[in-house]
C-alpha cells in the first residue's frame, strides 16, 4: 500500500507540473571541421585553432529551455563577461545555437528568430521526424531513450543527429529545435558537438512564453533566397 501511494503521489506531481526550465551546457566531443580536403596549411591551421578556442571557451556559456504544456523557447543565457577573450555570441554561432528557438507543439511548428545584417528574421519549419532506438542510459537520474533524425543543411547535404529523451518527463521539447519526441530531450549530439542538461526545475503554475508573430515568418528556403540578394 505504501509503494502504491508513492506511485500515485509521483504521478500526481508530474501532472501538476505545468512548466519548467532546463539549463544546458555544450562541449565539443569530436573534430567538427573536416580539413582533409584543404591544401592550404595556413587555412587548415586557422580552422583547427578555431576549434581549440571553442573547446576552451564553451564551458563558460550556458543555455536555457523554458517551456509549458504547449510551447517552449531555447536561448543562450545572458551573463556578465568574466573574460574579454570570450565571445559568447561567436560560441553560440559556432554551435548553430544563436538566436532563439521556439516550439508550438499544438501547431506542430518550430520558429527560430535571429538577426542578420541588422534585419530580424523568423524562420519556420515543421517538427523533425524521429527514429526511436532501443538503447537507453541514465541522465540526471532519468531513464533516457535514444532517438535519431537527419538535419538538412543549407548546402543541400544532411547530418545525423542523436538525441536522448525521457518519457518520465512528458513534455515534447528539447535544446535548439530538436523537439517532437514523447518526452523531454536531455542530450543532443550533432556535428561533434553535444548539448547536455545540467539542471531541471519544474513549476506548478503555467510559465507564459512570448512567441514571435507566425504571420511574419518565412521558410528557410525563402530566407536563403532573400539573404543571397542582400
Legacy VTK file of the C-alpha trace (Angstrom):
# vtk DataFile Version 3.0
C-alpha trace
ASCII
DATASET POLYDATA
POINTS 230 float
0.000 0.000 0.000
2.858 2.350 0.846
4.508 1.866 -2.544
1.177 2.338 -4.330
0.764 5.687 -2.574
4.282 6.709 -3.638
3.480 5.876 -7.274
0.185 7.781 -7.124
1.881 10.786 -5.491
4.667 10.804 -8.119
2.132 10.629 -10.968
0.087 13.428 -9.407
3.224 15.583 -9.005
4.140 15.194 -12.687
0.576 16.031 -13.715
0.598 19.138 -11.523
3.837 20.394 -13.091
2.748 22.582 -15.964
6.005 24.355 -16.851
9.716 24.263 -16.225
13.234 25.389 -17.079
16.261 23.300 -18.059
19.844 24.546 -18.146
22.130 23.076 -20.803
25.859 23.227 -21.442
27.703 22.325 -24.628
31.029 20.738 -25.456
32.994 19.514 -28.455
33.218 15.726 -28.344
34.926 15.145 -31.718
36.518 17.063 -34.574
33.829 19.369 -36.018
35.727 20.680 -39.055
36.892 18.411 -41.871
40.258 19.710 -43.068
41.224 16.694 -45.201
40.382 18.484 -48.458
42.086 21.769 -47.539
45.525 22.109 -49.139
46.492 25.497 -47.704
48.305 24.782 -44.428
47.694 28.278 -43.051
43.926 27.989 -43.547
43.925 24.497 -42.069
45.890 25.715 -39.038
43.477 28.633 -38.549
40.432 26.343 -38.693
41.914 23.884 -36.208
42.827 26.767 -33.903
39.205 27.934 -34.048
38.070 24.528 -32.802
40.617 24.618 -29.967
39.424 28.102 -28.960
35.831 26.892 -28.915
36.782 23.906 -26.746
38.361 26.288 -24.266
35.514 28.784 -24.227
32.407 26.556 -24.357
32.407 25.696 -20.630
31.751 29.399 -19.907
28.411 29.526 -21.719
25.013 28.101 -20.734
21.644 27.811 -22.454
18.143 27.558 -21.053
14.948 25.912 -22.227
11.753 27.373 -20.782
8.538 25.504 -21.506
4.893 24.975 -20.624
2.468 22.339 -21.858
2.143 23.786 -25.356
5.214 25.867 -26.180
8.897 26.392 -25.436
11.810 28.752 -26.052
15.503 27.840 -26.100
18.167 30.547 -25.928
21.629 31.419 -24.673
21.674 32.580 -21.072
22.607 36.208 -20.620
25.641 36.547 -18.354
28.295 39.075 -17.473
31.597 38.629 -19.287
34.336 37.451 -16.937
36.979 37.284 -19.630
37.261 39.717 -22.544
38.719 36.951 -24.707
35.426 35.034 -24.579
32.923 35.979 -27.282
29.614 34.457 -26.191
27.894 35.276 -29.487
30.635 33.564 -31.525
30.459 30.470 -29.328
26.694 30.193 -29.838
27.118 30.792 -33.560
29.783 28.084 -33.815
27.299 25.650 -32.251
24.477 26.921 -34.514
22.655 27.962 -31.337
22.455 31.717 -31.850
19.087 33.438 -31.785
16.022 31.920 -30.138
14.273 28.644 -30.876
10.516 28.386 -30.298
8.210 25.372 -30.468
4.426 25.462 -30.833
3.665 21.811 -30.195
-0.091 22.044 -30.862
0.646 23.617 -34.256
3.490 21.146 -34.955
5.632 24.149 -35.765
9.159 25.378 -34.987
10.232 29.025 -35.184
13.746 30.451 -34.984
14.446 34.158 -34.603
17.801 35.803 -35.258
19.370 38.902 -36.798
21.388 39.019 -39.992
22.832 42.306 -41.243
20.658 44.248 -38.779
17.448 42.638 -40.014
15.380 40.313 -37.838
14.184 37.048 -39.339
11.631 34.471 -38.181
12.234 31.098 -39.808
9.512 28.458 -39.637
9.767 24.693 -40.083
7.887 21.508 -39.290
8.741 19.141 -36.456
11.545 16.668 -37.245
10.838 13.020 -37.976
12.444 10.760 -35.398
13.514 7.125 -35.377
13.432 5.786 -31.814
16.128 3.271 -30.840
16.025 0.660 -28.078
19.202 1.904 -26.383
18.872 3.613 -23.002
21.049 5.444 -20.489
20.645 7.470 -17.314
20.898 11.268 -17.409
20.351 13.298 -14.241
18.581 10.322 -12.676
16.121 9.874 -15.558
15.932 6.842 -17.835
16.561 8.188 -21.352
15.908 6.579 -24.729
17.974 7.115 -27.867
16.413 8.674 -30.967
17.855 9.686 -34.335
16.941 12.125 -37.076
18.574 13.765 -40.100
19.051 17.517 -40.377
19.136 19.205 -43.771
21.918 21.785 -44.129
21.809 24.915 -46.255
24.264 23.428 -48.772
21.869 20.549 -49.504
23.710 17.893 -47.526
22.373 16.314 -44.343
23.822 15.304 -40.995
22.824 12.678 -38.461
21.537 13.880 -35.089
21.299 11.733 -31.948
19.005 12.709 -29.067
18.351 11.191 -25.664
14.867 11.820 -24.259
12.932 10.638 -21.213
9.285 9.615 -21.089
9.398 10.262 -17.346
9.055 13.972 -18.183
6.167 14.099 -20.698
6.979 17.375 -22.473
7.875 17.237 -26.191
10.681 19.819 -26.076
14.475 19.936 -26.146
17.562 22.036 -26.912
17.570 24.127 -30.084
14.860 22.826 -32.418
15.161 19.145 -31.526
11.593 18.624 -30.377
8.559 16.447 -31.035
9.597 13.332 -29.107
7.331 11.816 -26.403
9.426 13.283 -23.588
11.984 15.962 -22.753
15.307 15.789 -24.623
18.149 15.930 -22.102
21.039 15.449 -24.539
21.718 16.041 -28.243
24.778 15.249 -30.369
25.338 16.788 -33.806
28.454 17.518 -35.879
30.757 16.657 -32.998
29.017 18.987 -30.505
26.997 17.792 -27.528
24.309 19.751 -25.672
23.512 18.229 -22.279
21.182 19.137 -19.420
22.789 20.126 -16.121
19.724 21.056 -14.055
15.918 20.836 -14.263
13.352 22.937 -12.405
9.576 22.481 -12.535
6.762 24.833 -11.562
3.142 24.219 -10.639
1.955 27.303 -12.497
1.927 27.959 -16.200
5.029 29.758 -17.466
3.953 32.240 -20.141
6.140 32.307 -23.241
6.026 35.306 -25.544
6.006 33.847 -29.051
7.037 35.619 -32.269
4.439 36.517 -34.876
3.927 33.414 -37.007
2.366 35.522 -39.775
5.727 37.267 -40.259
7.683 34.034 -40.545
9.263 32.625 -43.706
10.716 29.264 -44.664
14.456 28.536 -44.637
14.366 28.392 -48.442
12.792 31.846 -48.621
15.358 33.205 -46.164
18.293 31.860 -48.199
16.808 33.357 -51.345
16.482 36.769 -49.663
19.883 36.769 -47.931
21.741 35.893 -51.134
20.443 39.093 -52.743
21.245 41.439 -49.854
LINES 1 231
230 0 1 2 3 4 5 6 7 8 9 10 11 12 13 14 15 16 17 18 19 20 21 22 23 24 25 26 27 28 29 30 31 32 33 34 35 36 37 38 39 40 41 42 43 44 45 46 47 48 49 50 51 52 53 54 55 56 57 58 59 60 61 62 63 64 65 66 67 68 69 70 71 72 73 74 75 76 77 78 79 80 81 82 83 84 85 86 87 88 89 90 91 92 93 94 95 96 97 98 99 100 101 102 103 104 105 106 107 108 109 110 111 112 113 114 115 116 117 118 119 120 121 122 123 124 125 126 127 128 129 130 131 132 133 134 135 136 137 138 139 140 141 142 143 144 145 146 147 148 149 150 151 152 153 154 155 156 157 158 159 160 161 162 163 164 165 166 167 168 169 170 171 172 173 174 175 176 177 178 179 180 181 182 183 184 185 186 187 188 189 190 191 192 193 194 195 196 197 198 199 200 201 202 203 204 205 206 207 208 209 210 211 212 213 214 215 216 217 218 219 220 221 222 223 224 225 226 227 228 229
